[in-house]
Amino acid sequence: MGKMRPIKVLVAKPGLDGHDRGAKVVAMGLRDEGMEVIYTGLRQTPEKIVQAALQEDVDVIGLSCLSGAHNRLFPEIVRQLRENGKEDTLVIAGGHIPDKDISFLQDHGVRAVFGHGIPVKSIAEFIRQNVAAD
């Protein structure tokens, strides 16, 4: 039996948010958990994030938003993924997301929202449980 490839995760910061410490901590932690991680950097448009996800053929997109634009940006990313035939890509989120917005995001394709203080190991376990095996 051949070696399975690692889960590939794209970590992205959509919008005009200028803080990425949390995203970098998650990216490094997921890498430490054995995943291949691509970090796109700050101030990415939904189009750029989806294009990077398509080019890298990722299994997961982790979105982080601190600016309050998550209800507009995250569903747009999910919509563009679906438009490009990538509805099987797991989309998860974190950042400053009020509890009242979580069900809206889940209704629009974000599978899970991880708040502040969630251990990276918990995020990695969720990813492992929800990414289909190749």
C-alpha positions as CSV (number, residue, x, y, z in Angstrom):
1,M,0.0,0.0,0.0
2,G,1.4,3.4,-1.0
3,K,1.9,6.4,1.3
4,M,-1.1,8.7,1.5
5,R,-0.4,12.3,0.8
6,P,-0.9,14.8,3.6
7,I,-4.1,16.8,3.9
8,K,-3.6,20.1,2.0
9,V,-4.9,23.3,3.7
10,L,-5.0,26.8,2.4
11,V,-5.1,29.5,5.2
12,A,-6.4,32.8,3.9
13,K,-7.2,36.3,5.2
14,P,-10.0,37.8,3.0
15,G,-10.8,41.4,3.1
16,L,-9.0,44.5,4.5
17,D,-8.1,42.9,7.8
18,G,-4.5,43.8,8.7
19,H,-3.8,41.3,11.5
20,D,-2.7,37.8,10.9
21,R,-1.0,36.5,14.0
22,G,-3.8,34.0,14.7
23,A,-3.9,32.8,11.1
24,K,-0.1,32.2,11.3
25,V,-0.4,30.3,14.6
26,V,-3.1,28.0,13.1
27,A,-1.0,27.6,9.9
28,M,2.1,26.6,11.8
29,G,0.1,24.4,14.1
30,L,-1.6,22.5,11.3
31,R,1.8,22.0,9.6
32,D,3.1,20.6,13.0
33,E,0.1,18.2,12.8
34,G,1.5,16.8,9.5
35,M,-0.7,18.8,7.1
36,E,0.6,20.7,4.1
37,V,-0.2,24.3,4.6
38,I,-0.3,27.2,2.1
39,Y,-0.7,30.7,3.6
40,T,-1.9,33.4,1.2
41,G,-1.1,36.4,3.3
42,L,-3.2,39.5,4.2
43,R,-5.9,41.3,2.2
44,Q,-6.9,38.6,-0.2
45,T,-10.0,38.9,-2.4
46,P,-12.4,35.9,-2.6
47,E,-11.3,35.5,-6.3
48,K,-7.6,35.2,-5.3
49,I,-8.4,32.8,-2.5
50,V,-10.5,30.5,-4.8
51,Q,-7.9,30.7,-7.6
52,A,-5.1,29.7,-5.1
53,A,-7.3,26.8,-3.8
54,L,-7.9,25.6,-7.4
55,Q,-4.2,25.9,-8.4
56,E,-3.0,24.1,-5.2
57,D,-5.9,21.5,-5.3
58,V,-6.4,21.9,-1.6
59,D,-8.7,19.8,0.6
60,V,-9.4,22.5,3.1
61,I,-9.7,26.3,3.2
62,G,-9.3,28.0,6.6
63,L,-10.6,31.5,6.6
64,S,-9.8,34.1,9.2
65,C,-11.5,37.5,9.5
66,L,-11.2,40.1,12.2
67,S,-12.8,43.0,10.3
68,G,-16.5,42.0,10.6
69,A,-16.8,41.3,6.8
70,H,-17.2,37.5,7.3
71,N,-20.9,37.4,6.4
72,R,-20.2,38.8,3.0
73,L,-16.7,37.3,2.2
74,F,-17.0,33.7,3.4
75,P,-20.3,32.9,1.6
76,E,-18.8,34.5,-1.6
77,I,-15.8,32.2,-1.4
78,V,-18.0,29.1,-0.9
79,R,-20.1,30.3,-3.9
80,Q,-17.1,30.6,-6.1
81,L,-15.8,27.2,-5.1
82,R,-19.1,25.6,-6.1
83,E,-19.1,27.5,-9.4
84,N,-15.7,25.9,-10.0
85,G,-16.8,22.4,-9.1
86,K,-15.0,22.3,-5.8
87,E,-18.0,21.9,-3.5
88,D,-16.1,19.1,-1.8
89,T,-13.5,21.5,-0.4
90,L,-14.0,21.8,3.4
91,V,-14.3,25.4,4.4
92,I,-13.7,26.3,8.1
93,A,-13.3,29.7,9.7
94,G,-12.0,31.6,12.7
95,G,-11.4,35.2,13.9
96,H,-13.8,37.6,15.5
97,I,-17.0,36.0,14.6
98,P,-20.0,36.7,16.8
99,D,-22.0,33.6,18.0
100,K,-25.1,35.1,16.3
101,D,-23.3,34.8,12.9
102,I,-22.2,31.2,13.1
103,S,-25.5,29.6,11.9
104,F,-25.6,32.0,9.0
105,L,-22.1,31.0,7.9
106,Q,-22.9,27.3,8.3
107,D,-26.1,27.8,6.2
108,H,-23.8,29.3,3.6
109,G,-21.3,26.4,3.4
110,V,-18.8,27.1,6.2
111,R,-18.6,23.8,8.0
112,A,-17.2,25.0,11.3
113,V,-16.2,28.2,13.1
114,F,-13.4,28.0,15.6
115,G,-13.3,30.8,18.2
116,H,-10.4,32.2,20.2
117,G,-8.6,29.8,22.4
118,I,-9.5,26.6,20.6
119,P,-6.4,24.3,20.5
120,V,-5.0,23.8,17.1
121,K,-5.1,20.0,17.8
122,S,-8.9,20.3,18.0
123,I,-9.0,22.1,14.6
124,A,-6.7,19.4,13.1
125,E,-8.9,16.6,14.5
126,F,-12.0,18.2,12.9
127,I,-10.2,18.5,9.6
128,R,-9.1,14.8,9.7
129,Q,-12.6,13.7,10.6
130,N,-14.2,15.7,7.8
131,V,-11.8,15.4,4.8
132,A,-12.6,12.4,2.7
133,A,-9.8,9.8,2.4
134,D,-8.2,9.6,-1.0
